Amino acid sequence: MPYMLISTQIRLETGPTNVGDEYSDPVVMNYLGARKTTMLGNNFSEYHVDDPPRLVLDKLERIGFRVLTMTGVGQTLVWCLHKETE
């Protein structure tokens, strides 16, 4: 999994943070302490952690991920990260 998106709502910049979708690497999700949830009415799952984005970004950097870009979309902050494959 070389790419990853994480996001949070602007008003919730202290957490929780969305860290992956149903296809995310379970090893990375376990490392982050993420829990898989499915919101009522959605036909897909997402992973969430209670940590703020800054802590999540720090953890991901320790295992080789680097931020490619960051943007705001409406009331949501989104980071795109990449990890070089070996």
N, C-alpha and C positions, 0 to 999 in steps of 0.2 A: 504494500500500500504506500506508494510514494507521495500521494497528495492527501491533504486533510483540510477540511473546513471546520472552524469553530466559530460560534456566534453567541451573542447575548443581547438582551434588550438594553437600550441606553439607560433606562431607569433602574435596571438591575445589574449595573456594572460591578457590583460586589458579589454577584452570583445569583442564580445558578448559570452555568455555561453549557451550551450544547456542544458536544464534542464529536459526534459522529452519527452515521445512519446505520441501518440494519446490515449493511455490507462492510462495516468498519472492521479492522483487524481486532479480534477479541483479546489478543495479547496486549496491545496498546491500550484498549479500553480497560482491561483489568489493571494495568499499571497506573492509569489515571484514577482508578476507583469509580469508574462510570457505571451507571445503572441504565438498563435498556427499558424504555417505556413506550407505550403506544397511546396517544391521545384519543379520547372518544371521538369517533367519526373519521379518523384517519385510517388508511389501509397500509401504513408503513410505521416502522419503529425508529426511535432516535435514542442516542445515548446522552445522558446528562450527568454533570457533577455539580456539587454545591460550591466548589471553589470559584473565585473570581477569575476572569480571563488571564490576568497577569500571572497568577500561579500556574494555570494550565500551560501557558506559553513557556514558562520557566521549566516545567516538567518535560515538555516536548522537546525543548532545546537540549536537555540533558541526554536524550536518546537519539539526537541527530536531526531533528526537524528544524527548518529555518523558515521564517516568515517571508513569503514572496510579496504579498500585498495585503492591504487592509482597506476597508471602505465602510461607509455607513449607507444602509439601505432603509429608508424610512426611519423607524425607531430602533433598528437593529444594527449592531456592529458586527462585521464579519472579517475574519482573518483567513487567508489561504496560506497553508504551509506545505513545504516539500521536504522530502528526505531522499538523499541520493541512494540509489540502489548499489549494492556491492558487487 
